[in-house]
């Protein structure tokens, strides 16, 4: 098994660790010259790790499911599943193409199923699940995330103590990440992994493995290798950042509030709109696909900080193919991010002044004290309410929310909270809160025309 893996690495990489040069003519019409993942895709297709489509295309922006990801990793590693490993999960079809891959991965503790004895092979694999799969199948050692790793994993949407943070930290340390197109202030851990991205992840992981297997044992040779590796890594990082920046510019726009625009997504890549406000504003944002198109579009609004990061962001309300936000926000720079579920669809987006109910954002959050109980209502067209509380001494507390099945709840740690070790509890969950200020958003799940009454208490 190891011989197969070593042979694959030799086929993929020259002795210096540099990939084979590409032919001028691209293999796939949808992965043209200049495509940010062309090198990885063509190398892995040539090594039979990933297949193209029978129609001659590769479809780099198609999402990858859990079964497909395991098969790709087994091929990349040169691992042959044991045919004796079968009948492992009740939803893994017997004698299907993926049965032995999944059952062998489960038998070797590379992957886990769910509590209901299912694996859900058709579910799309997200970015962080894919990184964890890579480390387990490839046998990459994963260390616990520490204070020293903060500079590696610094994303506004990644909690420092989320279950997957140590895997992201390892991926950045090893050079599996970043990849072109994913260099920004947001990692979007729950976004489905696309085929082009999967190729880049696996290609980088193989490069890491190849380099480590060829590292000389003597200290002088190792020192020389490290110096060369650092120089190559620096050059590679500059190229990756440049490619990512170029990719991001095509889907990033500057706007003057208020605005109303039409656009078209490039594949399934997000589009973002950056704008500035000089005063407190209540605004209504509406985004949706133009008529007659399949899919949906989601929306998020971020307050940008000095380094592009902020502890204030807003999640849109999804209804049909549309997304809505009504928010009260203060002066500053903001970025509205739109994400499609279907490639190359057209959309409209508008942001305009609105009238709120006085509880529509961080700047309007209603202060509640421990033991206080408030009964409130989300009226028609009101998407979320905001509350804040302060913790003077670390203590176990619970934000109790009634009607929780019809509402969503998010606890934000503000700037004066030490985020190291903060896991971001939800409502109705007992948690030991560090000292600092917290904001709670209560958002509707029901139709935007419905009225929803609820009670909130901190105890």
C-alpha positions in Angstrom: 0.0 0.0 0.0 2.8 2.4 0.8 4.5 1.6 -2.5 1.4 2.6 -4.4 1.3 5.9 -2.5 5.0 6.6 -3.1 4.6 5.9 -6.8 1.7 8.3 -7.0 3.7 11.0 -5.4 6.6 10.4 -7.7 4.2 10.7 -10.7 2.8 13.9 -9.4 6.0 15.7 -8.4 9.5 16.1 -9.8 12.4 15.4 -7.4 12.5 19.1 -6.3 8.9 18.8 -5.2 7.7 21.0 -8.1 4.7 19.8 -10.1 5.1 18.7 -13.7 4.8 21.5 -16.2 1.4 21.7 -17.8 0.8 21.4 -21.5 -0.3 24.5 -23.3 -3.6 23.0 -24.3 -6.0 22.5 -21.3 -7.5 19.1 -20.8 -11.0 20.4 -19.9 -12.8 23.3 -21.7 -14.2 24.5 -18.3 -10.7 24.5 -16.8 -8.9 26.9 -19.2 -5.5 28.4 -19.2 -5.2 30.7 -16.2 -7.8 28.8 -14.1 -6.6 29.1 -10.5 -6.9 25.3 -9.9 -5.8 24.1 -13.3 -2.4 22.7 -12.1 -4.0 20.7 -9.3 -6.9 19.4 -11.4 -4.8 18.3 -14.3 -2.2 16.7 -12.1 -4.7 14.7 -10.1 -6.7 13.7 -13.2 -3.5 12.5 -14.8 -2.8 10.4 -11.7 -6.4 9.0 -11.7 -7.2 10.6 -8.4 -10.1 12.5 -9.7 -12.1 11.8 -12.9 -13.5 14.2 -15.4 -17.1 14.0 -16.6 -18.0 11.8 -19.6 -19.1 14.9 -21.5 -15.5 16.1 -21.5 -15.9 18.8 -18.7 -14.5 18.7 -15.2 -17.1 20.9 -13.4 -14.7 22.5 -10.9 -17.6 24.4 -9.2 -19.7 21.4 -8.5 -20.0 20.5 -4.8 -18.4 17.3 -3.5 -20.4 14.8 -1.3 -19.0 12.8 1.6 -18.7 9.5 -0.4 -16.9 11.2 -3.3 -14.4 12.9 -0.9 -13.4 9.6 0.7 -12.9 7.9 -2.6 -10.7 10.8 -3.8 -8.6 10.7 -0.7 -8.1 6.9 -0.9 -7.0 7.2 -4.5 -4.7 10.1 -3.6 -3.1 8.1 -0.8 -2.9 5.0 -2.9 -5.0 3.1 -0.4 -7.0 0.1 -1.5 -10.1 -0.5 0.7 -10.4 -3.9 2.3 -13.4 -5.7 0.6 -14.2 -7.4 3.9 -15.2 -4.0 5.3 -18.8 -3.7 4.4 -22.4 -3.3 5.8 -21.3 -0.5 8.1 -24.1 2.0 8.1 -27.8 1.5 7.4 -27.8 4.2 4.6 -24.7 2.9 2.8 -26.1 0.9 0.0 -24.8 -2.7 -0.3 -22.5 -3.3 -3.3 -22.6 0.4 -4.2 -19.4 1.9 -5.6 -18.8 3.7 -2.4 -19.6 1.0 0.2 -16.1 -0.4 0.6 -14.5 3.1 0.7 -16.8 4.3 3.4 -16.8 1.1 5.4 -13.0 0.8 5.3 -12.6 4.4 6.3 -15.0 3.8 9.3 -13.2 0.6 10.2 -9.9 2.5 10.3 -11.5 5.4 12.3 -10.9 7.9 9.5 -14.5 9.0 9.5 -17.5 8.8 11.9 -21.1 8.3 11.3 -24.1 9.9 13.0 -25.9 9.0 16.1 -28.7 7.4 14.2 -26.3 4.8 12.6 -26.2 6.6 9.3 -23.3 8.1 7.3 -25.3 10.3 4.8 -23.0 9.6 1.9 -24.9 12.0 -0.4 -24.6 15.0 2.0 -22.2 17.7 0.7 -18.9 17.8 2.6 -18.0 21.3 3.9 -14.6 22.9 4.0 -13.6 21.9 7.5 -15.0 18.4 7.3 -12.8 17.9 4.2 -9.7 19.2 6.0 -10.3 16.7 8.9 -10.8 13.9 6.4 -7.4 14.8 4.7 -5.5 14.7 8.0 -7.0 11.4 9.1 -6.7 9.5 5.8 -3.2 10.9 5.2 -2.1 10.3 8.7 -1.1 13.9 9.4 -0.5 14.6 13.0 -2.9 17.2 14.5 -1.9 19.2 17.6 -4.3 20.9 19.9 -4.9 24.6 19.0 -2.9 26.9 21.3 -2.6 30.6 22.0 0.5 30.7 19.7 -1.7 29.6 16.7 -3.9 32.6 16.8 -2.1 34.4 14.0 -2.6 31.3 11.7 -6.4 31.0 12.1 -7.8 34.5 12.3 -11.2 34.6 10.6 -14.2 36.5 11.7 -16.4 33.3 11.2 -14.1 30.8 12.9 -14.3 30.4 16.7 -10.9 29.8 18.3 -12.2 26.8 20.1 -14.5 25.2 17.5 -14.0 21.5 17.0 -12.3 22.1 13.7 -9.9 24.9 14.5 -7.0 22.6 15.3 -7.4 21.0 11.9 -7.4 24.4 10.2 -4.3 25.4 12.2 -2.5 22.2 11.1 -3.5 22.7 7.5 -2.0 26.2 7.5 1.2 25.0 9.3 1.7 22.2 6.8 0.9 24.2 3.7 -2.3 22.6 2.7 -3.9 26.0 3.2 -4.4 28.6 1.9 -5.5 27.9 -1.6 -6.2 30.5 -4.3 -9.6 32.0 -3.9 -9.7 31.4 -0.1 -7.5 34.2 1.1 -9.7 36.7 2.9 -11.1 37.6 6.4 -13.8 34.9 6.1 -13.1 31.1 5.8 -16.8 30.1 5.5 -16.2 26.7 7.2 -19.7 25.5 6.6 -19.7 26.2 2.8 -19.7 23.1 0.6 -16.3 22.1 -0.8 -16.2 22.4 -4.6 -14.4 20.0 -6.9 -11.7 22.6 -7.9 -11.1 23.4 -4.2 -10.9 19.7 -3.4 -8.3 19.2 -6.0 -6.2 22.1 -4.6 -6.6 20.7 -1.0 -5.5 17.2 -2.0 -2.7 18.5 -4.4 -1.2 20.6 -1.6 -1.5 17.7 0.9 0.3 15.3 -1.5 3.0 18.0 -2.0 3.4 18.2 1.8 3.7 14.4 2.1 6.1 14.2 -0.8 8.4 16.9 0.7 8.3 15.3 4.2 9.2 11.8 2.8 12.2 13.2 0.9 13.5 15.4 3.7 17.2 14.3 4.4 17.9 13.0 7.9 21.2 14.9 8.5 20.9 18.2 10.3 22.9 20.1 7.7 20.9 18.8 4.8 17.7 19.4 6.7 18.8 23.0 7.4 19.4 23.5 3.7 16.1 21.9 2.8 14.2 24.1 5.2 15.8 27.2 3.8 15.0 26.2 0.3 11.5 25.2 1.4 10.9 28.6 3.1 12.0 30.4 0.0 9.7 28.3 -2.2 6.8 28.6 0.3 7.2 32.4 0.4 7.2 32.6 -3.4 4.2 30.2 -3.6 2.3 32.2 -0.9 2.9 35.4 -2.9 1.6 33.7 -6.1 -1.4 32.2 -4.2 -2.3 35.6 -2.6 -2.0 37.3 -6.0 -4.2 34.7 -7.7 -6.7 34.9 -4.9 -6.8 38.7 -4.9 -7.3 38.7 -8.7 -10.1 36.2 -8.2 -11.7 38.2 -5.4 -11.7 41.4 -7.4 -13.9 40.0 -10.1 -16.7 39.4 -7.5 -16.1 42.4 -5.2 -17.7 45.8 -5.8 -17.8 49.2 -4.1 -21.2 50.8 -3.7 -22.6 54.0 -2.4 -25.5 53.6 0.0 -28.4 53.4 -0.9 -27.9 51.2 -3.9 -29.8 48.8 -6.2 -27.9 46.6 -8.6 -28.1 43.6 -10.9 -25.4 41.0 -11.1 -24.3 37.5 -12.2 -22.4 35.1 -10.0 -19.2 33.6 -11.4 -19.9 30.0 -10.9 -20.7 29.5 -7.3 -18.3 32.2 -6.0 -19.7 34.8 -3.7 -20.2 38.4 -4.7 -19.6 41.2 -2.2 -20.5 44.8 -2.0 -18.5 47.2 0.2 -19.9 50.5 1.3 -19.4 53.2 4.0 -21.8 55.0 6.4 -21.2 58.3 8.1 -24.1 58.1 10.6 -26.4 55.6 12.4 -28.7 54.0 9.8 -31.5 51.5 9.7 -31.5 49.7 6.4 -33.4 47.0 4.6 -31.3 44.7 2.3 -33.1 42.5 -0.2 -31.3 40.0 -2.4 -32.7 37.4 -4.7 -32.3 35.4 -7.9 -34.0 36.9 -11.0 -37.2 35.1 -12.0 -37.2 31.6 -13.5 -33.9 30.4 -12.0 -33.4 27.5 -9.7 -31.5 27.8 -6.4 -31.3 30.4 -3.6 -29.0 33.2 -2.5 -27.9 33.8 1.1 -26.7 37.1 2.5 -24.5 38.2 5.4 -23.4 41.7 6.4 -20.1 42.4 8.2 -18.7 45.4 9.9 -15.1 45.7 8.8 -12.4 46.4 11.3 -8.9 47.8 10.9 -7.6 44.4 9.7 -10.8 43.4 7.9 -12.1 41.6 11.0 -15.0 42.5 13.3 -17.0 41.0 16.1 -20.2 42.4 14.5 -22.0 40.6 11.7 -25.6 39.9 10.6 -27.0 36.7 9.1 -29.8 37.2 6.6 -33.3 35.7 6.8 -33.9 33.2 4.0 -37.3 32.8 2.4 -37.6 31.0 -0.9 -34.9 32.2 -3.3 -34.6 35.5 -1.5 -32.6 36.8 1.5 -33.5 39.7 3.8 -31.8 41.9 6.4 -33.2 44.8 8.4 -30.4 46.1 10.6 -29.5 49.2 12.6 -25.8 49.9 12.2 -23.5 52.7 13.0 -20.8 54.7 11.1 -18.1 52.6 9.5 -17.2 50.4 6.6 -19.4 47.3 5.7 -19.3 44.4 3.4 -22.4 42.6 2.2 -21.7 39.1 1.0 -24.0 37.1 -1.3 -23.6 33.4 -1.8 -25.5 31.3 -4.5 -26.4 27.6 -4.4 -26.4 27.3 -8.2 -23.6 28.4 -10.5 -23.8 31.3 -12.9 -27.2 32.6 -11.9 -28.2 36.3 -12.1 -29.5 38.3 -9.1 -30.7 41.6 -7.9 -29.6 43.3 -4.6 -30.9 46.5 -3.0 -30.1 48.4 0.2 -32.2 51.3 1.3 -33.3 53.3 4.3 -35.9 51.7 6.5 -37.9 52.1 9.7 -37.2 49.6 12.5 -38.6 48.9 15.9 -35.7 50.2 17.9 -34.1 46.8 18.5 -32.5 45.9 15.1 -28.8 45.8 15.7 -25.8 45.9 18.1 -26.1 49.7 18.5 -29.8 49.3 19.6 -29.4 46.1 21.7 -31.6 46.1 24.8 -29.7 45.6 28.0 -30.9 42.7 30.2 -29.6 41.8 33.7 -29.3 38.4 35.2 -32.7 37.3 36.4 -34.6 39.7 34.2 -37.4 38.3 32.0 -38.6 40.1 28.9 -41.6 39.1 26.6 -41.2 40.5 23.1 -42.6 40.0 19.6 -41.1 39.9 16.2 -43.8 41.7 14.1 -44.4 41.4 10.4 -41.2 42.3 8.5 -39.1 42.3 11.6 -36.4 39.7 11.2 -34.4 39.8 14.5 -34.1 41.5 17.9 -30.9 42.2 19.8 -30.1 42.1 23.5 -26.9 42.6 25.5 -25.6 41.6 29.0 -22.4 42.0 30.9 -20.5 39.4 32.9 -18.3 40.9 35.7 -17.1 37.6 37.1 -16.8 34.3 35.2 -19.9 32.3 36.0 -22.2 29.6 34.7 -25.2 31.2 33.0 -28.0 30.3 30.6 -29.7 32.5 28.0 -33.2 31.0 28.2 -35.4 31.5 25.1 -39.0 30.3 24.8 -40.5 29.1 21.5 -36.9 28.1 20.5 -38.1 25.7 17.8 -39.5 28.6 15.8 -36.6 31.0 16.5 -32.8 31.0 16.1 -30.5 32.4 18.7 -26.9 33.5 18.4 -24.6 34.7 21.2 -21.9 37.1 20.1 -18.8 37.8 22.2 -17.9 41.4 21.9 -14.4 43.0 21.8 -13.7 43.0 25.5 -14.1 39.2 25.8 -11.0 36.9 25.6 -12.1 34.7 22.7 -9.5 32.0 23.5 -11.5 29.1 24.7 -14.9 30.7 23.8 -17.1 28.2 22.0 -20.0 30.4 21.2 -22.9 28.9 23.2 -26.5 28.9 22.0 -29.6 29.8 23.9 -30.9 27.3 26.4 -27.4 26.0 27.0 -25.6 26.4 30.3 -22.2 27.9 29.8 -19.4 29.4 31.9 -19.1 32.9 30.4 -15.7 34.7 30.7 -15.9 38.4 31.8 -17.0 40.9 29.2 -20.0 42.0 27.2 -22.2 39.7 25.1 -24.9 40.4 22.5 -27.7 38.0 21.7 -29.7 38.0 18.5 -33.1 36.4 18.4 -34.2 35.7 14.8 -37.3 34.4 13.1 -37.6 31.1 11.3 -41.3 31.5 10.3 -42.5 33.5 7.3 -41.6 37.2 7.4 -45.3 38.1 7.5 -45.9 36.0 10.7 -45.9 37.5 14.2 -43.7 35.6 16.7 -43.9 36.1 20.5 -41.1 34.9 22.8 -39.7 35.3 26.3 -36.0 35.8 26.9 -34.1 35.6 30.3 -30.5 35.4 31.5 -30.2 33.3 34.6 
